[in-house]
Amino acid sequence: MILRYSRSVTALSTTFPSVHVLARQRYRAQRLDPSFIGSAGRRGILTRMRSTATVIGHFNARRSSFLRPTFAVNEFSPICWYASTTVPLRSLPSIRILFASQGGTAQLFANMLSDALDEKNVPNVTVQSLADDTPENLVTSSLSSSSDSYYLFLTSTSGVGEPPSNGKVFYDWLMSQSNDSFPTDTNSNNRYYALFGLGNSKAHPSHYNVTSKAMDAKLNELKVMTPLMPLALGDDGDCLEDDFDQWQEAIVEQIVSRSTLNGESSTLQDDNSATTNTEDAPHAAEAPTPEPTANSDITVPTESMQCPGAKSGYRRAPIKYPRVLMGPPASSGSNGHAVRRDLLDVAPTFYHERTRAFPVVHNIALNPVASSNGLRELCVSLPAGDDESVQYQAGDHFTVYPRNKDYLVESYLDFVLDDVDPHAAILGNVSSTSTNSKPYPHPIDISLYETLSHAVDLNATPSPSFARFLLDGEDGSMDYKGDIVRHGRTVLDLLLQNSRAGQPKKIALEDLLYQLPPMKARYYSIASSEHTHNRQIYLTYRPVRYVTSRGALREGVATSYLSGLTTGSTVIAAVHANPSFRLPVDPQVSVCMIAGGCGVAPIRAFLEERIQRAPNSNYGPGWLFLGFRDPNDAVYGDMIATALECGALTHAQVMYNNPLGGDGTASSLTVDQQEASRGNVSDAVRRNGAAILAHLQNGGYTYLCGGARTFGVAIENEVHQILQTHGKMSEEEATTYLQRLIHEGRFLEDLSD
Ligand SMILES: Cc1cc2nc3c(=O)[nH]c(=O)nc-3n(C[C@H](O)[C@H](O)[C@H](O)COP(=O)(O)O)c2cc1C
């Protein structure tokens, strides 16, 4: 086979039957005409840039075959051709990675799985959310296909044992299916599925991973797909990344070994020549021609050429991530220095569509004698307008887009990345124009500095595979959970640990930007009622700040960002309605609010609302159980007193782990009060068990707010116990009773993980 090359006419052709590549444009052109792909079809994977182009594979519709050539076109070198094999399409599996994710973790894992398959050169891999198409299209479109199909599901459980919002339609559809729903000739022999569930056993023991469990049971029952391996449960209460890493490894191994057995070895072998980077074209030409395989379906080119100067036997490490393209400074002021910009103006698609800039009114410590991580209050004003994005109700959430601290961004620029211009604009990657190569995962046309401060979570623990890469060269095997997750170690920590002769190993920009998790927006429960505050939102938060056992200072990304906001600055955020978390419409209905620490935020909102409406409401019983570390940590005492006075509350009990105060001496409480308030909120709930049972049996609403892992679990257990002790129910009856309350929306949780 010969590829002909002409510098001026730029027409290429090949006698190889599957390939017809015609270039009608000069290579020097910045953009190549789509017809460059010629008769091989538009589905070819073409990377283009400046004077070079690299085709890493394309589909030939005429011969229904998959072609995986890798050849480079370069103005300064002859056309290099190697690694051509064709395999009948019939035998190529399709691999669909389908995710449902509330907070982005399942989506992140889905993309990591796609990368891992890509690394093994597994073709035909797509990643979609379960909301990207109709359920029928997502799952049943391959029922009649003769080639193997793999469905790799990843779904978290959200809310109170519910599917994530982008998985709800699919979930409901799946649950409503029966064997009759599928054509009678459907057989599951060439359709396989595997499911990875994400949940939290510590925070949600009674709803642990219920979504993935239910989906797996249904798929098993329907028998339209064969399980590739048993359901895998990832536990965010333990080490989710480790669970996923093991599942991913097993999945990739299964798919690679099955595909190899089925005769697709040529598309799956480690192909060091595969590149999506035009600047690598000369290197790509240096990769060795693959060995012909014995499979009769595979066509091997009869002739190959190598670029002059190619080093024989040279094997380049596989390039995993497409090269990030950098341009001139993203923005600069008159003095030439980069200007700090609000990303909402320059990269609006990075944010949820209802995101706004909220001006800060005040940001104060609620208790002057509290420690540096005492509760704080942020008040922002609502931007003008009357659409729902600038309105809220007590019970709603406020989603904040935090930024990494400047010192952290600067540390990454100094110690992690090599020779980068922090102010250069990121224009995307070399594959951004290609149809199915890896897209650049962050906003473009913003500077590297802005990317590091807004778009990636620099405080995140790297995934197991990234951690292995960062620790490359260290002796001994990595104890991911014990050494890395438990100590909350970051990319910076691992690179500093792995420094040689005092010089930390530096990594490529691509490795950092593709492998660090994107910055997640953080949910805060709104602590005010719009009826009381004229166009303002209050938040109550606690700065997370601690020193690790290795002596490093750690700050929570979002709370340290909030702590640093000054009056007049703006916070980028969105109001999210939480319609299931509301006070009962009928004021006579009894309410019981149980909260600990920061869980006081939504309670404050409800109290304001009830106080505001007290003159016109004939309230039924109102219970409050609230817990703080010590009296110096307690907040909103005045509001609780007002609520008791006006009938918005009928009973309030504040509990302290240490009623003497943080330093063991100062306390405004009398000795009797100290004794009465010593202990946890669950102690107070237990002491009032009979009254709480009456409240539940009289149709009352119960609200549970605070940390999910310890507080939420402890209170749920206590209520369960009350049902058994005072309600004389069996353990099973108590469980069913509690589930019914949750289902009826009378036992409402606003818990944080
Ligand atoms: C508001 C909220 C509710 C949750 N509810 C449950 C639950 O009912 N059962 C469970 O096993 N895990 C629950 N989780 C834990 C998540 O499933 C877990 O953190 C998962 O990793 C999140 O993945 P995602 O970011 O893809 O949504 C909940 C987490 C949050 C933040």
The ligand as an SDF file (V2000), in Angstrom:
LIG
                    3D

 31 33  0  0  0  0  0  0  0  0999 V2000
  -28.1380   14.9360   50.1240 C   0  0  0  0  0  0  0  0  0  0  0  0
  -27.5640   13.5420   50.0520 C   0  0  0  0  0  0  0  0  0  0  0  0
  -28.3760   12.4440   50.2160 C   0  0  0  0  0  0  0  0  0  0  0  0
  -27.8470   11.1480   50.1620 C   0  0  0  0  0  0  0  0  0  0  0  0
  -28.6690   10.0640   50.3510 N   0  0  0  0  0  0  0  0  0  0  0  0
  -28.1540    8.8320   50.3270 C   0  0  0  0  0  0  0  0  0  0  0  0
  -28.9760    7.6870   50.5460 C   0  0  0  0  0  0  0  0  0  0  0  0
  -30.1720    7.7820   50.7520 O   0  0  0  0  0  0  0  0  0  0  0  0
  -28.3990    6.4580   50.5070 N   0  0  0  0  0  0  0  0  0  0  0  0
  -27.0490    6.2920   50.2810 C   0  0  0  0  0  0  0  0  0  0  0  0
  -26.5810    5.1570   50.2680 O   0  0  0  0  0  0  0  0  0  0  0  0
  -26.2400    7.3560   50.0590 N   0  0  0  0  0  0  0  0  0  0  0  0
  -26.7510    8.6160   50.0730 C   0  0  0  0  0  0  0  0  0  0  0  0
  -25.9370    9.6920   49.8610 N   0  0  0  0  0  0  0  0  0  0  0  0
  -24.4980    9.4860   49.6280 C   0  0  0  0  0  0  0  0  0  0  0  0
  -24.1730    9.5890   48.1390 C   0  0  0  0  0  0  0  0  0  0  0  0
  -24.8170    8.5620   47.3890 O   0  0  0  0  0  0  0  0  0  0  0  0
  -22.6730    9.4450   47.9560 C   0  0  0  0  0  0  0  0  0  0  0  0
  -22.0330   10.5070   48.6170 O   0  0  0  0  0  0  0  0  0  0  0  0
  -22.2680    9.4270   46.4950 C   0  0  0  0  0  0  0  0  0  0  0  0
  -20.8670    9.2790   46.3990 O   0  0  0  0  0  0  0  0  0  0  0  0
  -22.6780   10.6920   45.7630 C   0  0  0  0  0  0  0  0  0  0  0  0
  -22.4440   10.4980   44.3850 O   0  0  0  0  0  0  0  0  0  0  0  0
  -22.8610   11.6190   43.3200 P   0  0  0  0  0  0  0  0  0  0  0  0
  -21.9620   12.8040   43.5940 O   0  0  0  0  0  0  0  0  0  0  0  0
  -22.5540   11.0230   41.9830 O   0  0  0  0  0  0  0  0  0  0  0  0
  -24.3030   11.9250   43.4650 O   0  0  0  0  0  0  0  0  0  0  0  0
  -26.4660   10.9680   49.9180 C   0  0  0  0  0  0  0  0  0  0  0  0
  -25.6400   12.0980   49.7420 C   0  0  0  0  0  0  0  0  0  0  0  0
  -26.1710   13.3720   49.8020 C   0  0  0  0  0  0  0  0  0  0  0  0
  -25.2550   14.5600   49.6080 C   0  0  0  0  0  0  0  0  0  0  0  0
  1  2  1  0
  2  3  1  0
  2 30  2  0
  3  4  2  0
  4  5  1  0
  4 28  1  0
  5  6  2  0
  6  7  1  0
  6 13  1  0
  7  8  2  0
  7  9  1  0
  9 10  1  0
 10 11  2  0
 10 12  1  0
 12 13  2  0
 13 14  1  0
 14 15  1  0
 14 28  1  0
 15 16  1  0
 16 17  1  0
 16 18  1  0
 18 19  1  0
 18 20  1  0
 20 21  1  0
 20 22  1  0
 22 23  1  0
 23 24  1  0
 24 25  2  0
 24 26  1  0
 24 27  1  0
 28 29  2  0
 29 30  1  0
 30 31  1  0
M  END
$$$$
